Every structure is written in C-alpha cells, then in structure tokens.
Amino acid sequence: MGWLNDDVALVTGANSGIGLAVVRRFLAEGARGVGVLIRNAAQADSMYEEFGDKVVVTVGDVRSPESNAEAVDATVRTFGKLDTLVGNAGVWDHFASLRRYEGSTLKATFEEVFGVNVLGYMLAAHAAAPALRETRGSMIFTLSNASFYAGGGGPVYVASKHAGVGLVKQLAYELAPDIRVNAVAPGGTVTPLKGPQALGRENDRLSDIPGFAETVADAMALGFIARPEDHTGHYVLLASRVNSPATTATVLQSDCGWEIRGRPVRKKAQ
Ligand SMILES: NC(=O)c1ccc[n+]([C@@H]2O[C@H](COP(=O)([O-])OP(=O)(O)OC[C@H]3O[C@@H](n4cnc5c(N)ncnc54)[C@H](O)[C@@H]3O)[C@@H](O)[C@H]2O)c1
C-alpha cells in the first residue's frame, strides 16, 4: 500500500526535472494513473515508453485554456476521476537584471514568464476545479525559494514566483472546504529548466551554467544541491488525504535551508 493508492493526478511540465520525478513517485505510491500536459509532441513517446498505460499525454501549452481543459478531460476519461492537480511547468529568467533590459524586451519577458508561471497555474486550476470538487481532491503548485527571497533569479522570475504564493492563498480560500490548495517550494535543483524565448534563452538550461551546482551547494546550510526526487515526498504528503487532511494554503519549503544560508563560523576546539 502506497500513500496515494488508486489516486489519479494531472501534472503539467511532466517530461523532465521535478515534474517527471513527481510522476515517477506518484506511481510508486500506488496511483492508478497520471495525466501529463507537456509542450513538445516529441516527448510523448518517451513518457509512454517509461510509464505505458499508467499515463495519458496531452500535448499543449500551459498558457492555453483549451490545452488545460483537454488535459483534464483526457485524465478523467482515461482514469475515471481526478484527485490531484500538480501545476509545475515553469520558465526561468536566467538572472536577467532590470538594468540589462530594453523596455520592449522586459515587456515580452514579463508576458512570457508570468504567462507560464502564473497564468499557466491559474488556467490549470480553473480547468481542474470541477473534477477536484467531485473527489474533494487537492491542488499542489511548484513554487521556489524565489517565492520568498531575492537572488533566485531576476525581478521577472522572482516576482512571478512571489505571485504564486498569493495564488495559493486565494485559491485555498475560494475553494475551501472542497479542495485543498498547497505548494512545494524547491530551492536550486539540478534540472534542465530553460529560459524565455523573449531573451533568446529558450534552449539554455540552468543545469548547464558552469559551476551552478557547486555554487548552490556551497551556499546552502545543508551543503548540497537537491535532485528533483529530493522534493517528491512533499508532493506525496500534500496529495495524501490521510496524511495531510488539515493542510491548506501552505507552502512546504524544500530548499536546503535558503533562509539560513551562509555557514556558521565554528571556533576550533581549544
Ligand atoms: N530547478 C530549480 O532550481 C528550481 C528551483 C525552484 C523552483 N523550480 C520550479 O520547478 C518547476 C519545474 O522546473 P524544473 O526545474 O523541473 O525544470 P524543467 O525544465 O525540467 O521543467 C519545466 C517544465 O515546464 C515545461 N514548460 C515550460 N513552458 C511550458 C509551456 N508554455 N507549456 C507547457 N509546458 C511548459 C517544460 O517543457 C518542462 O518540462 C518550475 O515551476 C520551476 O520554476 C525550479
């Protein structure tokens, strides 16, 4: 018996990084099946190769209301219900600072990053709410250390992830008592998280930044950089009706201690 026995989930941005690790973990916890919304049709085959009929793939853009509705319909049609929405697809701004922008590029970057990181979550919530109300299920969003602190990106990304906290609280308020709404906030994690097209960074991966993993590991209180699978237990906990029935409007931080980063200076024993 797993913690999510017979549950059905829908995960956006599920073909890599944290989303893929969540799909693997939910199925390992006994989920009946997982719907996935992914952007690139070429990635559908690898999802079916790994998970077979335990997944149903919808190809689309999280900024599209139709793609989100289609993903919910495909999940419910295939697996009979929906217990958990995991809004996870995201794009990062590669630390683009305010002074580096032309005005028009800033506008385009804002629209792209907020479109994916904020509107994408709202549209997924809107599409999934009716099915989740029927099962008294829950929503879980992937936020970030950048939801609380400066320095995890430039102003556009950090503002988008701060907006996610407001979204979680407002949705939790509006959808109670039927649907619990929570989030997981990972810190720096080794993934191929990409940049915005508006900055010409759509093929640039966070994990390819020279020295990124070492720099993050060195700055963190726990002294390592997380792997995607290090966060998945939090999603399982929040999805589990048995283990977190009283939890809503909560963000679980999974960031190796961002708030207390910097190591204490320890005196040598005399
Ligand atoms: N990697 C980190 O250090 C880190 C830290 C904190 C938070 N996060 C957050 O974790 C989440 C997952 O990112 P990840 O690090 O696993 O990177 P990732 O690139 O592996 O995953 C992001 C996914 O979102 C998808 N996506 C992007 N734009 C999309 C769109 N318009 N429509 C549909 N899908 C789209 C990508 O194809 C990809 O599958 C993001 O919300 C990110 O902001 C990542």
The ligand as an ORCA input file, in Angstrom:
! r2SCAN-3c Opt
* xyz 0 1
  N      15.443     23.840    -10.989
  C      15.413     24.699     -9.993
  O      16.466     25.105     -9.457
  C      14.085     25.179     -9.463
  C      14.064     25.828     -8.224
  C      12.858     26.272     -7.713
  C      11.701     26.097     -8.432
  N      11.731     25.484     -9.654
  C      10.455     25.330    -10.382
  O      10.245     23.958    -10.641
  C       9.306     23.832    -11.727
  C       9.795     22.733    -12.645
  O      11.015     23.131    -13.251
  P      12.291     22.178    -13.357
  O      13.367     22.831    -12.594
  O      11.927     20.779    -13.067
  O      12.709     22.393    -14.903
  P      12.268     21.581    -16.206
  O      12.672     22.428    -17.355
  O      12.776     20.196    -16.148
  O      10.689     21.559    -16.079
  C       9.874     22.614    -16.533
  C       8.856     22.018    -17.473
  O       7.922     23.044    -17.867
  C       7.646     22.842    -19.238
  N       7.128     24.074    -19.834
  C       7.741     25.294    -19.903
  N       6.954     26.160    -20.551
  C       5.819     25.483    -20.893
  C       4.642     25.831    -21.574
  N       4.450     27.079    -22.062
  N       3.671     24.888    -21.737
  C       3.860     23.622    -21.273
  N       4.963     23.236    -20.608
  C       5.929     24.157    -20.436
  C       8.981     22.422    -19.839
  O       8.812     21.797    -21.103
  C       9.491     21.486    -18.764
  O       9.014     20.174    -18.967
  C       9.212     25.221    -12.351
  O       7.990     25.817    -11.969
  C      10.388     25.965    -11.746
  O      10.171     27.356    -11.695
  C      12.908     25.008    -10.168
*
